[in-house]
Amino acid sequence: MQRMMRYGAAAGATLAALWGGSAAAQAQNAPVAPAAPAVSAEDAADVQELMAQLEALKANYAQEVRRLRELDVQVQAMQARLAGKTGAVAAPTTATAAVPAAAAAVAAENASAASAPPSAGYASSTAEGKQAKEASRRSVNDVKQQQQALFNQKLTIENSLTYARYDRKLLTLNGFLALDAIFLGNIAIENVESDSLTYNLAARWGISPNFTLNVDVPFLERKTVYQKGGAGGSAAAIAQEETTGGGLGDIALSGNYRLFPERGKMPETVLTFGATAPTGREPYGVDWKVLERDDDQFIRFAVPGEQPTGNGVWQANIGLSAVKTADPAILFANIGYIYSFKRSFDDIDSNPDTVNPGSVRLGDSYYFGAGVAFAFNERTSLSISFSDKLSARASTRYQGGQWVKVIGSDANAGTLNFGVTYALNSHATLVSLLGVGLTPDAPDFSLAFKVPYML
C-alpha cells in the first residue's frame, strides 16, 4: 500500500511539472505589452497651465472681435448721424453668447463669423459712414471754394449773378434858425436809389497742389434814380431823374498760395494776392445833365449822364484766409488790405461847366470777416458770416495844386451774410447768398447766386 502511495505521489509531481513547463512556455511565447512611461507631477502641471492660457486667449480673442465690430458700427452710425442721415443705424445688442469653454467650439465660432457674409444692417452702416465722410468732405470743399481756393481741382469755371439795392436819403437845410426854434429858409430832401446787377465770369486754375491762379471778369448794369426836394424854390416840389449804365467792369487777376494745410489744431491757411485793372468806365470826366439852376445860374440839381462801371484806378490787394473743420461745423475767417494807386484824368471836376484835369487817389481799404457753416446732409449746407470793409478818405489834386481829402468819401460797409449751398452733382454746386447791410455805406441788401463747375 505504501509503495502504491509513493508511486501516485511521484506521478502527480511529474504531471504538475509537465503542466507548469507548458504554461511557462506559453507565457514565454506570448507578446509582451510595452510598459507606460511614468508622468511626473511637474509635467502634468505645465500641461494644465498651458491649456488654461490657451482657453483664456481664445476667450479674449472672441471678445475683442465682437468689441471691434460693435465699435465699428457705432463709429459709422455716429458719422452718419452727424451728416444728417435720417435712417436709423441698427447697432448690435450688447448681449452676446457665452464664450465656449472648449477650444473646438471657439474655433468653430470664429470660423463661422469670418466666413459668413456681413448682415444687411452692418453693410448699411458702412455705406452710410462712407456717405457721411463724402458729405463732410464736400461741405468743406464748398466752403474752401468760396472763402479761399480749392487746390485739388485742375480747373473750375464759376458763373455768378448778384443784385444789390442802395437807398440813401439826405435832408438838406439852407437857411438859419430864428429864436433858436424857427427855421427860415429852404428844406430839401435828396434821395438816391440805386439798383445794380452784376454777372461775373471767373476761372480758377490749379497750377500746383498749393497754388491756384484766378481771373474774374464782371459785367454790370446799373440804374440810379435821383430825387431832390425843393425844386423851383418850393419845399413841396420834387424833381426826379433816372440814369443808367452798363458794360465791362474792372477785371481782377489773383493767386492763392496755401501756406499751411489743416493739421491738428492748425487751420488751413491761404495767402491771397492780386491786382485789379481799371477796365470799366471810370466815374471821372463824365457828362452831367443840369436839371435846375437858380437865378444866379448856380446849379441846384445835376446828375451824371451815364453810370460808371469801374473805379478808374489800379488796385493791389493782399490777404489771409483760414478754414478749420470742427465737426459738425466748419469755421472760416479772412483779413486783407487793398491799396489804390493814384491816376491822372482829363477832368476830375463834377461841375459840367468847367474842365479841370488832375489826379485821384482812392483811400486804402481794410477788410475782414468770419463765419461758420453747417452741413445738413451730403448735398446741403448752411453758412452765416459777417464781413466789413473800412475805406479811408479819397484825395484829389488839381493840376498844379495840392492834395486835398474829399470829405465824406470814407466808408464803413458792414454786412451780415446768410448762405445756402446745394450740390447739384459731383461737378456743380449752387451757392445762394443773402447779404443784409448793417451800416449806411453797405447795400441795403444783396442777393447772389453762384454756380461753380469743377472740371
Order of alpha helices (4+ residues) and beta strands (2+ residues): alpha-alpha-alpha-alpha-beta-beta-beta-beta-beta-beta-beta-beta-beta-beta-beta-beta-beta-beta-beta-beta-beta-beta-beta
